[in-house]
Amino acid sequence: MHRVDEIDIIALTEANKRWRRALGLASDPIRVEGLGDDRVQLRAEAVTGVVRVGRTDIEIAPKFLSAVEGSWQTVLWRILSIVEGGHVDDALTAAHELAEFSLPDLLAEMFLSSYARGAARGLPRGYLTETSSGPVLRGSLDVTRLDRWIARPWELPYVADLLTDDTALARLLRWTADCLAAIVKAPGRSRAMREIAAGLSHVDRRPPHLLDAQRIVLGTQHQGLEPARIVGLLLLEGAGVHHAGGEHALSGFLWNSDAIYENYVYWLCTRAASSRGELVSKHATKFGEVVAGRGSRLETTPDVVFRDRQGAVVAVADSKYKRLGSRPKAPDTYQVLTAGHVLGCRRVSLAYPVADHAEPTVWRVPSALGSEDIELTALPLNLMSLTRPDGPRLLIETISAWLDGELVLRPEASAVGAT
């Protein structure tokens, strides 16, 4: 709960519009609910990240992680760095007390450590194309402007490549330093970020387009900047509001929780399949033939399809960003059973995020049409195990055990029926 004067409602309303559009959400990610007596309550839906509203810092833990544990920020960072194609500096997270880091401070620590290593020899420079004219030909003659040369023969139109420090990487690093300086909790880290931003004041303060930032490739001597680049990409990907100037400025970055979880499950499944010599894919599968009336073929798109070396489908998995009760929701059940039937595999699963150890539940689903039975597994993935160095390996082994059929069918497991 917060007092009304602690929250800049106008800034939050404007930010909600940008985040909703950027993340493709069906509703505002942060809702304000009046409680009376000049107090309001903030409620976040479908997002995770950190936001500063006025004098209030808001950290939004994804519902699949336990905020009580005190280290959900580190777990989220590990997941984000994987799904964004980066890597985690295990030496850093092992050398500090995890509970002392907020999410922005953890990102800042990773950034500072990387920048100190990678920028020791200076940042990589690049070439900028300049179109100009003068008494001396620089670069190559610009034949598209020969008409100007005829009118002013003492000025040669040319196109030249100029070596510059104002590169996409430099702009990304400056923007990242500015972003983290405004939102970290530790004054020392904020000061260090401002010093980096000041050292890069000669480059454009606007960040590169996300596609341009993703194309940045570091040379051998600047590989130390890779974690800093990844942090910048994470913030650029999650930046619903880019430090908008004006009266109602608001800083922060948010991610779509559902997409993060789905992408991480896909990464885990890829590693589990690779250890077995199998491959995974995700694409739409059309099935059914229209035999009467108008219409097109039916379609299903499971999150993960496992195939063996011969290309045959051996298993199907769907990630479900929701809490698991005594049994899966009926639409989820029908979806994965349809995929198994259409693709011709008996082993299907629904992967749920949990914050503590939980045993999987397996159902045998017989067919009344004489087909083979399907084995449906509700597979809980304890993401809080990522606080341990071997956390990813444990999650991969959980998926491998399911693929190997090592989850014993318990006698009390009943067939799934229509609800």
Secondary structure per residue as TSV (DSSP state, phi and psi in degrees):
chain	resnum	aa	ss	phi	psi
A	1	M	-	360.0	147.1
A	2	H	E	-139.8	156.2
A	3	R	E	-76.4	150.6
A	4	V	G	-59.2	-37.8
A	5	D	G	-73.9	-6.8
A	6	E	G	-85.3	-16.9
A	7	I	S	-113.8	125.7
A	8	D	-	-83.8	92.6
A	9	I	H	-61.9	-38.7
A	10	I	H	-64.4	-45.7
A	11	A	H	-63.1	-41.2
A	12	L	H	-66.2	-38.0
A	13	T	H	-63.6	-44.3
A	14	E	H	-65.2	-40.8
A	15	A	H	-66.1	-39.1
A	16	N	H	-58.5	-38.6
A	17	K	H	-63.1	-43.1
A	18	R	H	-68.4	-45.1
A	19	W	H	-63.7	-41.7
A	20	R	H	-61.1	-42.5
A	21	R	H	-70.6	-43.4
A	22	A	H	-67.0	-37.2
A	23	L	H	-95.3	-4.2
A	24	G	T	67.4	39.4
A	25	L	-	-88.9	154.5
A	26	A	S	-81.3	-20.2
A	27	S	S	-145.7	173.2
A	28	D	-	-61.4	135.5
A	29	P	S	-69.5	-30.0
A	30	I	E	-124.2	119.3
A	31	R	E	-107.2	145.9
A	32	V	E	-109.6	122.6
A	33	E	E	-116.1	123.3
A	34	G	E	-73.2	134.2
A	35	L	E	-111.7	-0.4
A	36	G	E	83.3	167.5
A	37	D	T	56.7	39.1
A	38	D	T	58.6	31.3
A	39	R	E	-124.3	145.5
A	40	V	E	-131.9	161.0
A	41	Q	E	-123.6	134.2
A	42	L	E	-98.5	135.1
A	43	R	E	-130.7	125.7
A	44	A	E	-103.6	142.4
A	45	E	-	-134.7	131.7
A	46	A	S	68.1	13.6
A	47	V	E	-135.7	161.6
A	48	T	E	-143.1	153.1
A	49	G	E	147.5	-151.9
A	50	V	E	-144.5	141.2
A	51	V	E	-139.6	142.3
A	52	R	E	-112.1	119.8
A	53	V	E	-117.8	106.6
A	54	G	T	64.3	-120.5
A	55	R	T	-99.0	8.8
A	56	T	E	-108.8	127.5
A	57	D	E	-94.6	128.8
A	58	I	E	-118.1	115.5
A	59	E	E	-104.5	126.1
A	60	I	E	-110.3	107.2
A	61	A	-	-82.0	135.7
A	62	P	-	-64.6	146.7
A	63	K	T	-68.0	-14.4
A	64	F	T	-86.2	1.7
A	65	L	S	-119.4	155.4
A	66	S	-	-96.1	112.0
A	67	A	G	-69.4	-21.3
A	68	V	G	-67.5	-30.8
A	69	E	G	-63.6	-25.7
A	70	G	S	84.1	-0.5
A	71	S	-	-130.2	23.2
A	72	W	H	-64.2	-28.2
A	73	Q	H	-62.0	-42.2
A	74	T	H	-66.6	-39.5
A	75	V	H	-63.8	-44.4
A	76	L	H	-62.5	-40.2
A	77	W	H	-61.6	-41.6
A	78	R	H	-62.5	-41.7
A	79	I	H	-67.3	-46.1
A	80	L	H	-60.0	-43.8
A	81	S	H	-66.1	-27.6
A	82	I	H	-76.8	-50.8
A	83	V	H	-70.0	-20.5
A	84	E	T	-90.9	2.7
A	85	G	T	87.1	13.8
A	86	G	-	-98.4	-152.4
A	87	H	-	-149.5	162.5
A	88	V	-	-107.0	136.8
A	89	D	-	-86.0	90.1
A	90	D	H	-62.6	-30.2
A	91	A	H	-62.6	-36.4
A	92	L	H	-68.6	-51.0
A	93	T	H	-68.5	-24.3
A	94	A	H	-82.1	-22.0
A	95	A	H	-90.5	-2.3
A	96	H	S	-127.1	159.6
A	97	E	-	-75.9	115.0
A	98	L	G	-60.0	-35.6
A	99	A	G	-66.9	-17.8
A	100	E	G	-81.5	-7.2
A	101	F	-	-99.4	128.2
A	102	S	-	-81.2	167.4
A	103	L	H	-60.0	-47.1
A	104	P	H	-62.4	-37.8
A	105	D	H	-67.7	-35.0
A	106	L	H	-65.8	-44.8
A	107	L	H	-61.6	-40.6
A	108	A	H	-64.9	-40.0
A	109	E	H	-64.8	-41.3
A	110	M	H	-63.0	-43.0
A	111	F	H	-64.6	-46.6
A	112	L	H	-63.1	-43.8
A	113	S	H	-61.5	-44.0
A	114	S	H	-67.9	-42.5
A	115	Y	H	-64.8	-38.4
A	116	A	H	-63.2	-37.2
A	117	R	H	-77.1	-46.7
A	118	G	H	-81.7	-25.2
A	119	A	T	-96.7	9.0
A	120	A	T	-60.9	-33.1
A	121	R	T	-99.7	12.2
A	122	G	-	91.5	161.5
A	123	L	-	-82.9	151.6
A	124	P	-	-63.7	143.7
A	125	R	-	-104.3	163.0
A	126	G	E	-142.2	177.2
A	127	Y	E	-104.9	138.6
A	128	L	E	-118.7	128.2
A	129	T	E	-77.3	125.7
A	130	E	E	-115.8	131.9
A	131	T	E	-108.7	116.2
A	132	S	E	-153.8	-168.4
A	133	S	E	-151.7	156.6
A	134	G	E	-175.9	178.5
A	135	P	S	-71.0	-16.9
A	136	V	S	-118.8	135.1
A	137	L	-	-75.5	120.8
A	138	R	-	-116.9	131.5
A	139	G	S	74.5	-126.8
A	140	S	E	-123.0	153.0
A	141	L	E	-67.1	131.7
A	142	D	-	-87.1	96.5
A	143	V	G	-69.8	-15.3
A	144	T	G	-75.0	-11.0
A	145	R	G	-121.7	31.8
A	146	L	H	-65.3	-26.0
A	147	D	H	-62.9	-36.3
A	148	R	H	-68.9	-34.2
A	149	W	H	-66.9	-38.3
A	150	I	H	-63.8	-39.9
A	151	A	H	-72.4	-33.6
A	152	R	S	-132.0	76.8
A	153	P	T	-65.2	-14.9
A	154	W	T	-82.8	-3.4
A	155	E	S	-119.8	121.4
A	156	L	E	-93.7	120.5
A	157	P	E	-75.0	132.0
A	158	Y	E	-143.3	163.9
A	159	V	E	-124.0	122.0
A	160	A	E	-130.5	148.9
A	161	D	E	-98.7	121.5
A	162	L	E	-108.3	133.7
A	163	L	E	-74.8	127.3
A	164	T	E	-139.1	156.9
A	165	D	S	-89.6	-12.6
A	166	D	-	-83.6	74.1
A	167	T	-	-101.8	169.2
A	168	A	H	-60.5	-37.8
A	169	L	H	-65.3	-45.8
A	170	A	H	-62.4	-40.9
A	171	R	H	-66.5	-38.3
A	172	L	H	-64.4	-43.1
A	173	L	H	-67.3	-40.4
A	174	R	H	-64.5	-45.4
A	175	W	H	-61.8	-40.3
A	176	T	H	-63.9	-43.6
A	177	A	H	-62.1	-42.8
A	178	D	H	-61.6	-43.5
A	179	C	H	-62.7	-48.6
A	180	L	H	-71.8	-33.6
A	181	A	H	-60.8	-30.3
A	182	A	T	-82.4	-11.6
A	183	I	T	-131.5	-9.8
A	184	V	-	-69.6	155.9
A	185	K	S	-89.8	-33.9
A	186	A	-	-77.8	122.3
A	187	P	H	-58.7	-36.6
A	188	G	H	-63.1	-41.4
A	189	R	H	-69.0	-38.6
A	190	S	H	-62.1	-42.4
A	191	R	H	-64.7	-41.2
A	192	A	H	-64.5	-37.3
A	193	M	H	-66.5	-40.6
A	194	R	H	-65.5	-34.3
A	195	E	H	-66.3	-39.8
A	196	I	H	-64.8	-44.6
A	197	A	H	-61.7	-39.1
A	198	A	H	-65.6	-37.0
A	199	G	H	-67.6	-18.1
A	200	L	T	-109.5	22.7
A	201	S	T	-66.2	-15.7
A	202	H	T	-80.1	-7.3
A	203	V	S	-103.7	162.0
A	204	D	-	-61.5	133.4
A	205	R	S	-77.7	-13.4
A	206	R	S	-76.9	134.9
A	207	P	-	-72.5	158.7
A	208	P	-	-69.3	162.0
A	209	H	-	-61.3	148.2
A	210	L	H	-55.4	-40.9
A	211	L	H	-63.9	-39.6
A	212	D	H	-66.7	-38.9
A	213	A	H	-65.6	-35.6
A	214	Q	H	-70.2	-21.7
A	215	R	T	-87.2	-4.1
A	216	I	-	-64.4	127.8
A	217	V	-	-121.7	126.3
A	218	L	-	-92.5	140.1
A	219	G	-	-75.4	175.6
A	220	T	G	-59.0	-43.6
A	221	Q	G	-75.1	-8.9
A	222	H	G	-116.7	19.0
A	223	Q	G	-61.9	-23.6
A	224	G	G	-63.1	-19.1
A	225	L	G	-83.8	-2.7
A	226	E	H	-59.4	-47.5
A	227	P	H	-59.9	-38.3
A	228	A	H	-63.7	-39.5
A	229	R	H	-63.9	-40.9
A	230	I	H	-64.7	-42.2
A	231	V	H	-58.8	-44.5
A	232	G	H	-60.1	-41.8
A	233	L	H	-63.9	-40.4
A	234	L	H	-59.8	-46.6
A	235	L	H	-68.5	-39.7
A	236	L	H	-66.3	-37.4
A	237	E	H	-67.7	-37.3
A	238	G	H	-97.0	2.5
A	239	A	-	-81.1	92.3
A	240	G	S	-69.7	-29.4
A	241	V	B	-127.5	122.1
A	242	H	-	-93.7	64.7
A	243	H	-	45.8	52.7
A	244	A	-	-58.0	132.0
A	245	G	-	-78.5	175.3
A	246	G	S	105.1	-169.2
A	247	E	T	-67.6	-34.3
A	248	H	T	-113.3	57.9
A	249	A	-	-72.5	144.6
A	250	L	-	-150.1	134.0
A	251	S	E	-113.6	153.7
A	252	G	E	157.1	175.1
A	253	F	E	-149.9	137.7
A	254	L	E	-130.2	151.9
A	255	W	E	-128.1	154.0
A	256	N	E	-76.7	113.5
A	257	S	H	-61.6	-41.5
A	258	D	H	-61.3	-44.9
A	259	A	H	-66.0	-39.5
A	260	I	H	-60.0	-48.2
A	261	Y	H	-64.7	-44.9
A	262	E	H	-59.9	-43.8
A	263	N	H	-67.5	-35.3
A	264	Y	H	-70.5	-39.9
A	265	V	H	-61.4	-39.5
A	266	Y	H	-62.0	-40.9
A	267	W	H	-62.9	-43.7
A	268	L	H	-62.2	-43.8
A	269	C	H	-64.4	-36.2
A	270	T	H	-61.4	-44.1
A	271	R	H	-67.5	-40.2
A	272	A	H	-65.1	-41.9
A	273	A	H	-66.4	-40.4
A	274	S	H	-61.1	-37.3
A	275	S	H	-67.5	-16.5
A	276	R	T	-106.6	4.4
A	277	G	T	74.5	25.6
A	278	E	-	-112.9	172.6
A	279	L	E	-125.0	156.3
A	280	V	E	-123.5	157.1
A	281	S	E	-154.5	164.4
A	282	K	-	-141.6	113.1
A	283	H	-	-159.0	160.7
A	284	A	-	-71.9	140.5
A	285	T	E	-120.0	123.0
A	286	K	E	-91.0	142.8
A	287	F	E	-151.0	165.7
A	288	G	-	81.1	142.8
A	289	E	-	-115.4	135.6
A	290	V	-	-74.7	115.1
A	291	V	-	-105.9	-11.9
A	292	A	S	-158.2	144.2
A	293	G	S	78.3	-175.5
A	294	R	S	-96.9	152.9
A	295	G	-	151.8	175.1
A	296	S	-	-116.9	174.1
A	297	R	-	-67.1	153.9
A	298	L	E	-73.9	164.3
A	299	E	E	-147.8	141.8
A	300	T	E	-138.8	144.5
A	301	T	-	-133.3	84.9
A	302	P	-	-66.7	151.1
A	303	D	S	-65.2	-40.1
A	304	V	E	-139.1	128.0
A	305	V	E	-118.2	123.1
A	306	F	E	-95.0	132.1
A	307	R	E	-128.0	144.4
A	308	D	-	-83.2	-173.9
A	309	R	T	-62.6	-24.8
A	310	Q	T	-89.1	-1.5
A	311	G	S	90.0	2.5
A	312	A	-	-78.5	139.7
A	313	V	E	-74.0	127.3
A	314	V	E	-114.1	-19.2
A	315	A	E	-164.4	157.5
A	316	V	E	-135.2	136.3
A	317	A	E	-131.4	144.3
A	318	D	E	-127.0	131.0
A	319	S	E	-88.1	134.0
A	320	K	-	-124.5	110.6
A	321	Y	-	-85.9	72.7
A	322	K	S	-160.6	167.0
A	323	R	-	-83.0	140.8
A	324	L	-	-95.4	126.4
A	325	G	-	-93.7	-140.7
A	326	S	S	-75.4	-18.5
A	327	R	S	-158.7	158.0
A	328	P	-	-65.6	158.8
A	329	K	-	-66.0	146.9
A	330	A	H	-57.1	-45.8
A	331	P	H	-60.7	-35.9
A	332	D	H	-67.3	-40.8
A	333	T	H	-61.4	-48.5
A	334	Y	H	-63.0	-38.1
A	335	Q	H	-61.9	-50.3
A	336	V	H	-74.8	-32.7
A	337	L	H	-66.6	-37.8
A	338	T	H	-62.0	-44.2
A	339	A	H	-61.0	-43.9
A	340	G	H	-62.6	-41.7
A	341	H	H	-67.0	-44.6
A	342	V	H	-68.7	-40.8
A	343	L	H	-84.9	-10.4
A	344	G	T	78.3	38.6
A	345	C	-	-127.3	147.2
A	346	R	S	-90.8	-18.2
A	347	R	E	-106.2	115.1
A	348	V	E	-132.1	156.3
A	349	S	E	-149.0	158.2
A	350	L	E	-119.0	118.3
A	351	A	E	-96.8	119.1
A	352	Y	E	-111.4	141.9
A	353	P	E	-82.2	136.0
A	354	V	E	-134.7	163.5
A	355	A	S	-112.1	14.3
A	356	D	S	-155.2	166.9
A	357	H	-	-65.6	136.4
A	358	A	-	-147.6	142.3
A	359	E	-	-82.4	142.2
A	360	P	-	-69.3	156.2
A	361	T	E	-116.8	133.6
A	362	V	E	-121.2	132.2
A	363	W	E	-116.4	143.0
A	364	R	E	-99.2	123.0
A	365	V	E	-111.7	100.6
A	366	P	-	-78.0	157.2
A	367	S	-	-105.8	130.3
A	368	A	T	-79.0	-4.8
A	369	L	T	-98.2	6.4
A	370	G	S	92.0	3.6
A	371	S	-	-79.2	174.6
A	372	E	-	-69.5	154.3
A	373	D	-	-70.1	152.9
A	374	I	E	-111.0	138.8
A	375	E	E	-100.5	111.2
A	376	L	E	-104.4	126.8
A	377	T	E	-119.5	128.7
A	378	A	E	-89.0	107.0
A	379	L	E	-104.7	103.7
A	380	P	E	-80.3	132.1
A	381	L	E	-112.4	112.5
A	382	N	E	-79.5	93.5
A	383	L	G	-72.1	-18.4
A	384	M	G	-70.3	-10.5
A	385	S	G	-66.9	-13.7
A	386	L	G	-70.5	-7.6
A	387	T	G	-71.5	-14.1
A	388	R	S	-97.6	148.5
A	389	P	T	-57.0	-33.6
A	390	D	T	-95.2	16.6
A	391	G	H	-57.2	-49.8
A	392	P	H	-58.8	-39.0
A	393	R	H	-62.8	-40.1
A	394	L	H	-64.1	-39.9
A	395	L	H	-67.7	-40.5
A	396	I	H	-64.1	-40.0
A	397	E	H	-65.3	-33.7
A	398	T	H	-61.9	-43.7
A	399	I	H	-68.9	-39.1
A	400	S	H	-62.9	-39.5
A	401	A	H	-62.4	-38.6
A	402	W	H	-65.5	-43.6
A	403	L	H	-63.4	-34.5
A	404	D	T	-79.3	-5.4
A	405	G	T	74.2	25.4
A	406	E	-	-84.4	-4.6
A	407	L	S	-82.1	111.8
A	408	V	-	-70.7	132.1
A	409	L	-	-70.6	113.2
A	410	R	-	-80.1	146.9
A	411	P	T	-58.8	-33.9
A	412	E	T	-78.4	-6.4
A	413	A	-	-69.8	124.6
A	414	S	-	-104.3	161.2
A	415	A	-	-69.1	147.3
A	416	V	-	-79.9	126.6
A	417	G	-	-116.9	173.2
A	418	A	-	-69.3	144.4
A	419	T	-	-124.1	360.0
